[in-house]
Amino acid sequence: MDYGMIGKIEKAKRYAQERERFRFNQFALTFHGDNNDHQVSFDNGAFHCDCETFILRGRCSHTMALEQLLHQMLPEPAQA
């Protein structure tokens, strides 16, 4: 491996530790819940989940778990 790539790998490791560098704009994923899989998305600063709790309350354990996981990586309105 060339020295230039070694430097890039080290820089990537440093970046990965500095979560404030990242801001998610949108994504979609399958969340494997205890009972069922759920489709969760994030777009334009807002979460959406297909579970009953989210449909009724606008928040659920699936989206709250992602908020914790992605802390500092989401735009301010999405963070609780």
N, C-alpha and C positions, 0 to 999 in steps of 0.2 A: 504494500500500500504506500502511496506517495505521501510526502510530508504535508502537502496541501490538504489532502483528504483527512489526515489525522487531526489537523487543526480544525477542520469543519466538524468532525465528530465531537471534539471537545467543546466546541461552541454550541453544538446542538444539545449536548448534555447540560450545559449551563442554561441555555434557553428553556429547556424542559423544567428546570427548577424555578424559573421566574414566571409563574403563572400570570402575573399582571400584564405580560407581553401579549397574551392571547385574548381575543374577543370573538366569541362565536356569534355569527349573524343568523345562521339557520342550520338546522340539522334534523334528521329523523332517525328513529331507532326503534327496535323491538325491545321492550322491557320484560324480562322473564319474572313475573310476579309469583307469589306463593301459590295462587290458584290458576291463573291464566297468563298468557302473554298479552301485552298491551302495546299499542302503537302510540308513541310519544313523539311530538315534534316541537320545534322551537323556530319561530319565524317572527321577524319584526319586533323583537323584544318580548314576545309572549309564548308561553307554553300551551300545548294542547295535548290531552290524553283521551283515549277512547273509553276509559273506565267510568263506571257509574258515579263514583265520588267526584271526579273532576267535572263531569257533566252537570252535577247538582250544585257543586260548591266552587268550581273554578280553580281548585287546588286539590292535590292528592299526594299520597305517599310516594308515588312514582316521580312526579315533578319535583317534590321537595327533596328527594334523594339526589336528583340531578343538580338542583340548586346547591346542595352541600358539596357534591363531587366537583362541580365546576366553579366553585367560589372564586371570585375575581376574574373569571373568564367569560362572564355574561355581562351585557349592558346593565347599568344600574336599575332600571325599572323591573327587570326580571328577578333580581336578587331580593330575598326576603330579609 
